[in-house]
Amino acid sequence: MINFGVILEGRRDVKMYIYARINKNTLKYIREKKAVSFDYIEKITKFSQEKISAWENEDLKKFPTINQAKSIAKCYHIPFAGLYMNAEDINIKHLPKLHNLRTMPDAVIDNSALNLAIADVMEARELLIESKKSLKEIIPMFLISGIETNDINQWAKMIRNTIGLTSQVQYKCSSARQLYLFVRNAVEEKGAFVHCFIGVKPEVVRGFAIYDDVFPVIGLNNEDRYPAKTFSIIHELVHLVKRSSAVCNEMQNSSSTQAEEVFCNAVAGEVLVPTANLLKQVGSCVPDEIDFNLIESLASKFSVSKEVVCRRLLDTGKIPKSRFSALSAEIQTRFESEREKQKTFRKITGKGIPRNISREAIDQNSSALCRSYYRGFREGYFDKQDIARYLRVKQDHVDKFMMEASKL
């Protein structure tokens, strides 16, 4: 129901507000269920705790305006219409318990954005399960098991064999994106659910793993570059194979105080840049001959980041710590310089990098979910409006998305 409110300002102006008579219980239920703090809401919407509390209080006849309610819905990552529903009709799962393996303790940050991200990914997983049931598709079990050793090379060999990542396959990848899509698809074919989340800075969370016998989850930060996402998939896969649920932010640092993170990072590094392959590529180069250009070439060869190559050169003993530090600093300096050049170019020319919305949707969403969208659309289970809403894109992008999804 919509309520019209009128505020008179003297005798000259009349200002009219349209109030949204949302379900107050639902507003509170969503905030509490998704574990969103008042501080986070104020940061995103600029609405104070006092105002939010008044909108949640059934004893007060205070409601947000339509625009305010839409801002709240956007903040909570829900459709605007959801604020009018009964709380019992809204299916929001309990947030799973995750082992915090980040380098910053939970106490020093507000986890609201992370909680929303986890809820988004879990909702996408539920959508995939329901879609598969409706389309009468088999829901696979996750059957990748660990091995009775902590030998990093043996774990890496097992994972490469399991997902079919041979040297020939990897070297044929024409870009870091192509390797990312290959690894994502291969891991999902083994029964995992790999999906990107938004709204969290990579330095806060790069990825998380949520174990379940059916579609255990690998969440990836959508802001990360393709090489970082690929590394995160393997890192989080190790957690899942160990039947562990964790949230992580440091994916390439083998000096972490968390033993499990050190192991996951080491395995991921060996999976993506095997020692034997790296040494073959480097040959007889001495440390002083290993420069930025060589690292850039190796990164292109393996379709990984320059940071990962640099780390692997250190871990395999090809460069000492001092050379590693100098090369890492150069990589960072060049990256920041290039970013500033692009920023300046956009400012001068007014031209940004053109976006490919359909491709972005493919990259962000689980391959299995994209295929379900495609098949469900063809069979009438989803319509164009459904797909646009799930992807959070305009309907005019759906046709191109379907074309991309048909190739997965």
Phi, psi and omega in degrees: 000141180252134180244132180263125178247144182237131175243123180266130177247097185062221179245003187263311189249144174237123180247128184248133175246142175257115183267144178261113180276071182287169176279111185297321178298321180294319179302315180290319182300314181295316180300314183288320183294322180271000177055055179256127183278157176296325179299319180293317180300317180295322179296320184277318188254343185074011177268131184286163176300322180300319181290315179298316181299322179294322178290335179274342187278115182291340180280348180251137180268052180247132181227153175285159172287170178304313182294323178294318179296322178295323178295319178296315180300318179295319178298320182275358181061047178227158174295146179305320181298337181297335181290344180265350183282164172283143184303321183291345179267359180258123184265093177243117182287154172297139177294131180290156176277125181242140176285119182282107179251021179282163180280352174245138181289155179302330187294338187265355181227158175272119184271014182302314181297320178295317180299318177295321179296315179297316179299319179299313182294320179294325177293322177295320177298316179298322179297319178297315180298314180295322179296316180296321177297315182293327180272003179057042176261152179289134175264111186285154172268154176273114190243011178282121180248151179286179179240156187280059177196156173254018179288118185299319181296321179292320177296315181297318179298317179299315182292316179299318179293320183295318183262003176071030181269082176275166178299320181298316179298314184294316182291337179280346179295126185277349182201166177296327178296319182296320177294319178303312181294322179298310182296317179300311180299316183295319179292321179291329177295341177266011171101007177268168177239114185247118188213144181270150175242162182235169171088005180231134179290141181303326180292341177273313177212124175264329181189168173212158179234134178232110185280141173201153178294332180247122180046061172300148193259136166242113178261132182240143178284120184293341179282343182290154174285164183305313180301321180293321178296318180298316177300317180297322179301311182293317178304309182289330177298322178299318176302314182294319179297329176278003181059044183240145174247127187208159173239134191227152176225347182243100190261355185228011185256108182278002178260014178301150178282349180269115183300322181294323178292320178301315181295313181298318178296318182295317179296315180300320179297317180289328177296312187276332177225080182301140183306313182299318180293319180296313182296326177295321181288323183283327179066226185264016180302134174271163184311318183292340180273349179271102184242186182301318182298320178293318179297319178299320179294318179294321179298320178292320180299315183268355183058042178235179180280158177295328179297319180294317178299315180299316179297318181292325177296324177290312184295330180269003176081013180282335176225148177279172181302321182295318179291322178300314181298318181294317180292321178298318179295320179294318178301315180294318180297315180293322178298313181294323178296316179295320178296321178293322177298315179295321179296316179295318180299315179296323181291320182286314185271340184074012182252126175260176176286122182298138183268143173249091189299318182295320179291322177300320179294321177298315183291328184278325187265146176312138177301317180297321180290320177300319178294324177293321175301314183297308181293318180297324178293317181294328183263005175084007178286323174246146169252178185298324179295320178301310183300316180299319180293316180295322181278345184061046176229169176283154184299333183288355176264351188294319182300316179293324177299315180299323179296318178292318183295330181293343182267351183287000000 
